[in-house]
Amino acid sequence: MKLQTSLDTFNLYAFLKQAIQDGTGIMTPPVFAVERLEDCWSDDETQYFPEVLTECLLQDGQYVYVNFSDCGLERDIRCIDGNEYYLIHQDDYEDELAEQEEDWSKFPDDVKPVQGFDLNETRSVGYVLQYENSTLTIQSSIFHAMGKRPVGPCGAGYTQDIEMLEDAELFEEPMKEYVRQFVQ
């Protein structure tokens, strides 16, 4: 998902405020600003306020990351839109279906297996916001809390990275719907 809009047609402040409210208790922090997408780190708790996040985005040229989901500890993924989505990879789905011998009660009726990405205890799906040339870009992404690569002596530490997604698969439409609430 990649949406582009102007601030005249999108209520950025309301979006950030609502995302913080809806995301509290799902992910910590629910929304934060970073200067870059690779090796990003933010422990500035003042950035958790919509006013500060707006300033970071519009005046300081930083990215703002908004968590849409919790991490993938379980298959039921809680999201800021108030819903839970059943996350299962296509291969696992096919294997478990074969084991069930047509007892499909294990899966929700609307299950949509994913192929292109996976969440785990250190990854969540969300939005990256970028403001450039009077255009606000909102793109689906994955936040890697433990990064994609080890760093430091003997690889003892990890970076934090945000990876853009072309397709958020089963989260794509719910993410678009959440954003549409703030289009004026």
C-alpha positions as CSV (number, residue, x, y, z in Angstrom):
1,M,0.0,0.0,0.0
2,K,1.3,3.4,-0.9
3,L,-0.9,6.4,-0.6
4,Q,0.0,10.0,-1.5
5,T,-2.0,13.0,-0.4
6,S,-1.8,16.6,0.6
7,L,-2.3,17.9,4.1
8,D,-5.3,19.8,2.8
9,T,-7.1,16.6,2.4
10,F,-5.7,14.5,5.2
11,N,-6.1,15.2,9.0
12,L,-2.6,14.2,10.0
13,Y,-2.9,15.4,13.7
14,A,-6.2,13.4,14.2
15,F,-4.6,10.3,12.5
16,L,-1.6,10.4,14.8
17,K,-3.6,11.1,17.9
18,Q,-6.0,8.2,17.1
19,A,-3.2,5.8,16.2
20,I,-1.5,6.5,19.6
21,Q,-4.8,6.0,21.4
22,D,-5.7,2.8,19.5
23,G,-2.2,1.5,19.6
24,T,-1.5,1.9,23.3
25,G,-1.5,-1.6,24.8
26,I,-0.9,-3.2,21.5
27,M,2.7,-2.1,20.8
28,T,5.1,0.2,22.7
29,P,5.6,2.8,21.4
30,P,2.6,2.8,19.1
31,V,4.0,5.7,17.0
32,F,7.5,7.2,16.8
33,A,9.7,9.3,14.7
34,V,13.1,8.3,13.2
35,E,15.7,10.0,11.0
36,R,16.3,7.0,8.8
37,L,14.7,3.7,8.1
38,E,17.8,1.5,8.5
39,D,19.5,1.3,11.8
40,C,16.7,3.5,13.3
41,W,16.4,3.9,17.0
42,S,14.3,6.3,19.0
43,D,14.0,6.4,22.8
44,D,12.8,10.0,23.0
45,E,9.5,9.6,24.9
46,T,8.5,13.2,24.0
47,Q,8.0,12.0,20.4
48,Y,4.9,10.0,21.5
49,F,2.8,13.1,21.4
50,P,0.9,14.1,18.1
51,E,2.2,17.7,18.3
52,V,5.9,16.5,18.5
53,L,5.4,13.8,15.9
54,T,3.8,16.3,13.5
55,E,6.8,18.7,13.9
56,C,9.3,15.8,13.4
57,L,7.5,14.9,10.1
58,L,6.7,18.3,8.7
59,Q,9.6,20.5,9.9
60,D,12.5,18.2,10.7
61,G,12.0,15.9,7.7
62,Q,11.9,12.7,9.8
63,Y,9.9,9.6,9.1
64,V,7.1,8.7,11.4
65,Y,6.3,5.0,11.9
66,V,2.8,4.0,13.0
67,N,2.2,0.5,14.3
68,F,-0.9,-1.1,12.8
69,S,-0.5,-4.5,14.4
70,D,1.0,-6.1,17.4
71,C,3.9,-8.5,16.9
72,G,3.3,-12.1,15.7
73,L,3.5,-14.0,18.9
74,E,0.2,-15.7,18.2
75,R,-1.7,-16.3,15.0
76,D,-4.4,-13.9,16.1
77,I,-2.9,-10.4,15.5
78,R,-4.5,-7.5,17.3
79,C,-4.6,-4.3,15.3
80,I,-5.3,-0.6,15.9
81,D,-8.6,-0.8,13.9
82,G,-10.0,-2.8,16.8
83,N,-9.9,-6.1,14.9
84,E,-7.9,-9.3,15.1
85,Y,-6.6,-11.0,12.0
86,Y,-5.6,-14.6,11.7
87,L,-2.0,-14.8,10.4
88,I,-0.8,-18.0,8.8
89,H,1.8,-18.6,6.1
90,Q,0.5,-20.4,3.0
91,D,2.8,-23.4,3.5
92,D,1.7,-23.9,7.1
93,Y,-2.0,-23.5,6.1
94,E,-1.7,-26.2,3.5
95,D,0.2,-28.6,5.9
96,E,-2.3,-28.1,8.7
97,L,-5.3,-28.5,6.4
98,A,-3.9,-31.8,5.2
99,E,-3.5,-32.9,8.9
100,Q,-7.1,-31.8,9.7
101,E,-8.6,-34.2,7.2
102,E,-11.3,-31.7,6.3
103,D,-12.0,-30.5,9.8
104,W,-11.7,-26.8,9.0
105,S,-13.1,-25.6,12.3
106,K,-9.5,-24.8,13.4
107,F,-9.4,-21.9,11.0
108,P,-11.6,-18.8,10.8
109,D,-14.0,-18.6,7.9
110,D,-12.2,-15.6,6.4
111,V,-8.6,-16.9,6.7
112,K,-6.3,-15.4,4.1
113,P,-2.9,-17.2,4.1
114,V,0.1,-14.9,3.5
115,Q,3.1,-15.5,1.3
116,G,5.3,-12.4,1.2
117,F,6.1,-11.7,4.8
118,D,5.8,-13.0,8.3
119,L,5.5,-11.4,11.7
120,N,7.1,-12.7,14.8
121,E,7.9,-11.5,18.3
122,T,10.2,-8.8,17.0
123,R,8.2,-7.6,13.9
124,S,5.0,-5.7,13.4
125,V,3.2,-4.3,10.4
126,G,2.5,-0.6,10.2
127,Y,2.7,2.7,8.2
128,V,5.7,4.8,7.3
129,L,4.8,8.5,6.9
130,Q,7.1,10.8,4.9
131,Y,6.5,14.4,4.0
132,E,8.3,15.8,1.0
133,N,7.5,18.5,-1.6
134,S,4.1,19.2,0.0
135,T,3.1,15.6,-0.3
136,L,2.4,13.2,2.5
137,T,3.2,9.6,1.6
138,I,1.8,6.8,3.7
139,Q,3.3,3.4,2.9
140,S,2.8,0.0,4.5
141,S,5.9,-1.4,6.2
142,I,7.3,-3.9,8.7
143,F,9.2,-2.7,11.8
144,H,12.0,-5.1,12.7
145,A,12.5,-4.4,16.5
146,M,15.6,-6.7,16.5
147,G,16.7,-5.6,13.1
148,K,17.6,-7.5,10.0
149,R,21.3,-7.8,10.8
150,P,23.5,-8.3,13.9
151,V,26.0,-5.6,14.8
152,G,28.7,-5.0,17.4
153,P,31.3,-7.3,18.8
154,C,30.6,-10.9,17.8
155,G,27.2,-9.8,16.5
156,A,25.9,-9.3,20.0
157,G,23.5,-6.5,19.2
158,Y,20.9,-5.8,16.5
159,T,19.8,-2.8,14.5
160,Q,16.2,-1.7,14.3
161,D,15.0,-1.4,10.8
162,I,11.8,-0.4,8.9
163,E,11.2,-2.2,5.6
164,M,8.8,-0.8,3.1
165,L,6.1,-3.2,1.8
166,E,4.5,-3.1,-1.6
167,D,1.7,-5.4,-0.5
168,A,0.6,-5.9,3.2
169,E,-1.4,-8.9,2.0
170,L,-4.2,-9.7,4.5
171,F,-3.6,-6.3,6.3
172,E,-3.7,-4.3,3.1
173,E,-7.5,-3.4,3.0
174,P,-7.9,-2.9,6.8
175,M,-4.9,-0.6,6.7
176,K,-6.4,1.4,3.9
177,E,-9.7,1.6,5.7
178,Y,-8.1,2.9,8.8
179,V,-6.4,5.7,6.9
180,R,-9.5,6.6,5.0
181,Q,-11.2,7.7,8.3
182,F,-8.9,10.8,8.2
183,V,-9.4,11.9,4.6
184,Q,-11.3,15.1,4.6
